[in-house]
Every structure is written in structure tokens, then in C-alpha cells.
């Protein structure tokens, strides 16, 4: 097909073109970057929010652009650090499920199911990464970041219902440069080293090689667990009654995160002619943490103490309670380490080829990518070092994707221009998991399953084909109308099987070797239109109508029983539509940038996953409608009278609330708190001690806030650079962020409330005027705020749901980093 052959077509064009006689300028092209301008004041920021280079002040999109210099100066080297510095963006790390929860303007996808993709699309060098585990990639040596708020389906395709984080990695330079940066973070005792070499190989070929490695020698989170005894009973048949065999589960010797990381990226940029270029990138990443659930904290419990570990307080502290899997059990358990230690290991690699051919009036571009990742963990998943409820799990999940995109962009000197594109993606997800609890032991079990209660094996093969187009019409020189649409056709073929269950539970609570399949097909048209008025160079007024779409899917990590309905594992697509508009201004001789925007969007069939904590079942459902609306304001002030000084800030009001929709009750919710047995949601199968039901008690979410949706977020920051002696410059920066309180549960659990907080980052740096060296001290979360960005019910808690005797499930939070202070030394060949 044309789309799959785009690389061949563009390469052939390059061969027929004339040879280049001058060295290629190989600086980053598609990144937020400061353009050269007058001394002092504000400079233009270039973004690619509409797949073309435009000033951030001209594009009719709410976008936050962060340049390469700002990324380095603020050390925004992970998505979590980016979120901590960006109002309305929240990111929570999770070892299990999809690996992360990304939320923007109060809309996102929680991380409890591996089968749910994020509502915020992460784009790296033009490539869509659909997995939440992208958070583990550890981004470094970047060219820029763009955060696009609201639905972005037209230009970024499926699964961009809430927004886009677009990341551009750095490209080769047109002259030889090199840098070496060493860092030491005092609290985690983290040692890091990053090196970059870049420059031309020939007049037409440039290269860039970047490597980063780091290791923790200390910890940020404490493990407060003590040793516990886990008793098992050998039951080769369901009728067997055996005596207890005790096993000692020692406390994990490692506090968290004990992170070890290696990242590499190689880039080649070939420009044989003035109008053709090819850029090839290859990356590899390895991330290890011990324990894998290092940032899980049981921070809120009804009555203040743990349900399963009576007397243990539930407090908002950077601490957890995890026990190793007993070594004798681990030695006979699939996916566990022989020594039983808790861990999470993430490996990934990928390669991207970008081709660009520039004609007089047309630009043709192609981006093709293959990426692969594997996540392997074994962890204590009751999180509370309980003497009675002991649950361990171990899992291996693999994901790989191939994609290619071809775009044609017109550049006519006329009122009308257009963009046409096509996209193809092929994905494959594999998932295997074992769970150990309920004193399970079976000496007659196959290898690797002796102490396993049940095992899961699931996978999904996906295929996406999409075409899109946009027409831009300059009605008059100051008024632009744009309209476009994307068509998406997607298929997902999935299966789920439990290859083993302990004889005490097989055939009753868990169906063994009974495969359930789902062949799903989805089709969607997502239109978009905008109107932009520029009464002057420095003022832009815009309004836009947008729609977006995220396909349905399959809950790879649920539980199958003999009574499970055929549609229990599937969930429907998520859709969004609405309006936004704003005014973007650059005032006072380009010293003040002031932008104001308003928006209102309705999301239907929002995809939400919840944990049935009594059954240990992760179930994905469509939670009805959500309305998110708000007002945003941001400013940047750079007075010409004070060279090197800048002040910036933002104020955001966002109200994200569910509409009338019936959803499962949160664990332990009572009728007095809105849970009614008569409000039935789709059937739930029997698991553990829970019998099969035609429906489960439900609640009406009408008016309940969505998760991670503070009503107010504010930010204020300043930076100042000034010469302090001949050849030396000192820089200071302070960045603060305020958030009002919010619920972190998807179903309104009141115990999950995160209190309001102020987060403070600061840095001081001294550098040579020619940038050959720099020493910097960087502090993050200096107020040491305890911030929860995602939550799940603690396993074994949440009793009596739908009854007057209900006890709210203990809340396990995914906690952001505590205070960190790092010293950095950098040496460069500019």
C-alpha cells in the first residue's frame, strides 16, 4: 500500500534530486524553540501542534511549550517531573496494570488495567506510544515538549481524548559538540552520569549519541514492614485437608525506589539535497526498582487504622509495608526471583525513521517506527504487611507496535491550503500473571504453580488504519477558518484463559483452561473546526469545536469463572466533543505575553477501571458522561529594563463532574453514602467468596468529581541571570505550584481526598559565559508535600458494600516524589 511504502517513495525522490553543495543545518526543527529576536523582551516559541511549524501565539490550540533550555535548567527529565511543574497535569506511577495514570483537566485513564490505554496520548518524535508504561522511558537529551490540552484527535489520532504530550528528542548539530553531566541527589543518594556527542560525519551526514546512567544508593520511601508467617496447606485435590506449613516472609531489605537506569539514544541525520532529509533514531532503556511498589502508601483508612493489619495506623507518609515472597515459595513460582525479593524491571527499545521531502508548494513527510517493551515484576500486593491477609503477585507483560504515517502539506501562496495524512499501526500485547494467597499449596501442580492460587494468560492483537485531512482558508488576511476530520478503523482480537487454579478453587471460583475471546471492530469519524482572528501581529482570538475518540477494549487482567458473561471482559469506546476559545496577546513592546482561554467538553462512556478488592478482580467499565469546563490564564513577563529576568505564572479553574450515570459502588460504600443494591450495574462473576450476581450494587455518580480534578491550580515562577564576574554568570529560579484539594478515586471514595498543597522547586547555577562548564544545585518539592496522584483499594478491605455495616476500603495511594536536592556538574564543548 502507499502508506507502507512511503519510505521507498521518498528515498527514490532523494536519489533523483541534485546534490547539496553546502553543509546541512542540522538543528532541531520541530520543537518549541526561541527564535532570534531583539535584545531582551520575549522571543517567539515555535510549536508543531497542527503538524506544521507555527508560533505558539498564533495556533488556535491551548498549548504549553517547554524549550530544551528550560527542560535542562529545571531538570524535567521524566514525565512525573513534568507533571509536577505543570498545572492541571497529573501523572501517577503504578507497577501493576497499565503502569501509569495520566490526567489533564480532570480527565484521564486510571492505571489498574493493562488493557486500558491512556486518554492522554504520548507522542515521541511524531510516534504515538499507547502504553502507560511509557512513564518508565526516562526522557533525556530533549529538543522540546508541547502539552496540548483538550481533545486532539484530528492531528494525533486515536486515544487523544483528553490531550497530548508531544516530546521531541534532540537532533544532530551542524558542528561538533560534546557534553558530560554528573549529578548527585542527596536524599536518595542517586548518582547519575549523562554524556552527549554530536556533530557532522560528512557534509551531508550528522550524528548524535546520548547515554544516561543512574543508580540509587539510598532511598526516598521507607519500608516499615516486619517479618510475617504465611501458612500454606497442601491440597492435591479439592477434598484434601492438610495441616499448615509455615513460611517466613521477611520484610523487604530495600527501601524505595532503589532505582537503576540505563538509557541510550543514537541519531543519524542525512541531508543529501536542499529539499530532502532522513532522520533515523534508535533507543534502548532499562529501569529497575526494588520494591516495585515503592511509591505505594496506605494513607487513609476508616477509623485511622488498617483493616487487615489491626492497630497499624494509616498515615500520609513516604513509607510502605511490603514483605518478600518466602524464598522457598519463590523458588517454585513462575516469574518470581529465587530469593523472593520484590522488584520491577522495565526494558524497552525502539527505532524511528523520519523522511522529509520539500517541494516548492508541497511538503511530504513520513514517520515509521517499531517499539517493544517488557515489564516484569513480583510484589507484595496487599501493601499492609498483614498477619492474616497475605497476597503476592508476579507478572510478565510484553508489548510491541509497528506504525507508519504519511503526510502531505501544501504551502501555496494562496488563501487555501491543506493537509492530508494516513496512518497505520499494528500492535501486540501479551500478559501472564500468577497470584498467591488463601494458603494455597498443591504438591501435584505443574512446575511453577505449587503455591499459586490462580494464573492468568491473556493477549490482544490490534490493528489501526486511519486517514485524516484539514483545509485552512484565509478568508481575509486577518481571519482564518480551518476544518478537518479523521476517520479511524480499528480492530482488537483478544483472548483470556486461566491455565491453572488451586484445586480448592478450580471449577468453582476460577474456570481453568476455558478460553474466552473477543473480536472487536471500531469505526469513528472525528471532525474539528476552528476560526482565528488576528487583528494585529500581537493579538490572536480563536474559537474551536473539537471531537475525539478512544476505542473500546478488553480487560486483560480480569478474572474468569464458569458464570462469567461473554461481554464481561469488553468495554465500549470513549468519546469527547465540545468547544474552547481564547485570546493570546503579546503586549508592551513584546515584554508581556498574556493568554486567556475557556473550554467546555463532554466525555461520554468514560473508561474507568476499578478493583473488586474482595475478589482481586480488576474490572473495566464505562462510567457514563463527564463534563469538564473551565477558564485558564497564563502570562510571561520579560522586561527589557532588567536583562535576564523573567516572571511567569498561571491560574486555572477547572470543574470536572460526572453526569447521571450508574457505576459500581466504591469498596464498603453504604446506602447512607449513596450505594443502593437496587441500582444494578453489569453482571459480575463469582470470585473468591463472592457468589455470582446478576448485578452489583451501584451508585449514581451525578455531580461527583472525577479523579485528580482540583477546582483551582495556580503557578508562579521567576528566573534571573546576571554576570557576577568576568566570564561567569549566575542564575536563580523559583517555581511554585498550588493545587486545591481533590478526590483521587474514580468513584468518589471520600477517604481518597488529597489535601490542598503548595509545591516549591528552586535552583541556583553558576556557569561560564561561553557555556563550557556549569555547576547547579536543584531542589524539587522543597515543601516536602505528600501528594497522591492515583489510588486503588487495598486488597482484602472494603467489606459490606451496599449494606449499612459497610466499611470503606483502605486507600492505597500512588505517591509523588518527596523532597529531593541534587548537585549537578556539567562540562561542554559548545
C-alpha positions, 0 to 999 in steps of 0.5 A: 500500500502507499502508506507502507511504502512511503519510505521507498517513495521518498528515498527514490525522490532523494536519489533523483534530486541534485546534490547539496553543495553546502553543509546541512543545518542540522538543528532541531526543527520541530520543537518549541524553540526561541527564535532570534529576536531583539535584545531582551523582551520575549522571543517567539516559541515555535510549536508543531501542534497542527503538524506544521511549524507555527508560533505558539501565539498564533495556533488556535490550540491551548498549548504549553511549550517547554524549550530544551533550555528550560527542560535542562535548567529545571531538570524535567527529565521524566514525565512525573517531573513534568507533571509536577511543574505543570498545572492541571497535569497529573501523572501517577506511577503504578507497577501493576496494570497499565503502569501509569495514570495520566490526567489533564483537566480532570480527565484521564485513564486510571492505571489498574488495567493493562488493557486500558490505554491512556486518554492522554496520548504520548507522542515521541518524535511524531510516534504515538506510544499507547502504553502507560508504561511509557512513564518508565522511558526516562526522557533525556537529551530533549529538543522540546515538549508541547502539552496540548490540552483538550481533545486532539484527535484530528492531528494525533489520532486515536486515544487523544481524548483528553490531550497530548504530550508531544516530546521531541528528542534532540537532533544532530548539530551542524558542528561538533559538540560534546557534553558530560553531566554528573549529578548527585541527589542527596536524599536518595543518594542517586548518582547519575552520569549523562554524556552527549556527542554530536556533530557532522560525519560528512557534509551531508551526514550528522550524528548524535549519541546520548547515554544516561546512567543512574543508580540509587544508593539510598532511598526516598520511601521507607519500608516499615514492614516486619517479618510475617508467617504465611501458612500454606496447606497442601491440597492435591485435590479439592477434598484434601485437608492438610495441616499448615506449613509455615513460611517466613516472609521477611520484610523487604531489605530495600527501601524505595525506589532503589532505582537503576537506569540505563538509557541510550539514544543514537541519531543519524541525520542525512541531508543529501539535497536542499529539499530532502532529509532522513532522520533515523533514531534508535533507543534502548532503556532499562529501569529497575526498582526494588520494591516495585511498589515503592511509591505505594502508601496506605494513607487513609483508612476508616477509623485511622487504622488498617483493616487487615493489619489491626492497630497499624495506623494509616498515615500520609507518609513516604513509607510502605509495608511490603514483605518478600515472597518466602524464598522457598515459595519463590523458588517454585513460582513462575516469574518470581526471583529465587530469593523472593525479593520484590522488584520491577524491571522495565526494558524497552527499545525502539527505532524511528525513521523520519523522511522529509521531502520539500517541494516548492508548494508541497511538503511530504513527510513520513514517520515509521517506527517499531517499539517493544517493551517488557515489564516484569515484576513480583510484589507484595500486593496487599501493601499492609504487611498483614498477619492474616491477609497475605497476597503476592503477585508476579507478572510478565507483560510484553508489548510491541507496535509497528506504525507508519504515517504519511503526510502531505502539506501544501504551502501555496501562496494562496488563501487555501491550503491543506493537509492530508495524512494516513496512518497505520499501526499494528500492535501486540500485547501479551500478559501472564500473571500468577497470584498467591494467597488463601494458603494455597499449596498443591504438591501435584501442580505443574512446575511453577504453580505449587503455591499459586492460587490462580494464573492468568494468560491473556493477549490482544492483537490490534490493528489501526488504519486511519486517514485524516485531512484539514483545509485552512482558508484565509478568508481575509488576511486577518481571519482564518477558518480551518476544518478537518476530520479523521476517520479511524478503523480499528480492530482488537482480537483478544483472548483470556484463559486461566491455565491453572487454579488451586484445586480448592478453587478450580471449577468453582471460583476460577474456570481453568483452561476455558478460553474466552475471546473477543473480536472487536471492530471500531469505526469513528469519524472525528471532525474539528473546526476552528476560526482565528482572528488576528487583528494585529501581529500581537493579538490572536482570538480563536474559537474551536469545536473539537471531537475525539475518540478512544476505542473500546477494549478488553480487560486483560487482567480480569478474572474468569469463572464458569458464570462469567458473561461473554461481554464481561471482559469488553468495554465500549469506546470513549468519546469527547466533543465540545468547544474552547476559545481564547485570546493570546496577546503579546503586549508592551513592546513584546515584554508581556505575553498574556493568554486567556482561554475557556473550554467546555467538553463532554466525555461520554462512556468514560473508561474507568477501571476499578478493583473488586478488592474482595475478589482481586478482580480488576474490572473495566467499565464505562462510567457514563458522561463527564463534563469538564469546563473551565477558564485558564490564564497564563502570562510571561513577563520579560522586561527589557529594563532588567536583562535576564529576568523573567516572571511567569505564572498561571491560574486555572479553574477547572470543574470536572463532574460526572453526569447521571450515570450508574457505576459500581459502588466504591469498596464498603460504600453504604446506602447512607453514602449513596450505594443502593443494591437496587441500582444494578450495574453489569453482571459480575462473576463469582470470585473468591467468596463472592457468589455470582450476581446478576448485578452489583450494587451501584451508585449514581455518580451525578455531580461527583468529581472525577479523579485528580480534578482540583477546582483551582491550580495556580503557578508562579515562577521567576528566573534571573541571570546576571554576570557576577564576574568576568566570564561567569554568570549566575542564575536563580529560579523559583517555581511554585505550584498550588493545587486545591484539594481533590478526590483521587478515586474514580468513584468518589471514595471520600477517604481518597481526598488529597489535601490542598498543597503548595509545591516549591522547586528552586535552583541556583547555577553558576556557569561560564559565559561561553557555556563550557562548564556549569555547576547547579544545585536543584531542589524539587518539592522543597515543601516536602508535600505528600501528594497522591496522584492515583489510588486503588483499594487495598486488597482484602478491605472494603467489606459490606458494600451496599449494606449499612455495616459497610466499611470503606476500603483502605486507600492505597495511594500512588505517591509523588516524589518527596523532597529531593536536592541534587548537585549537578556538574556539567562540562561542554564543548559548545 
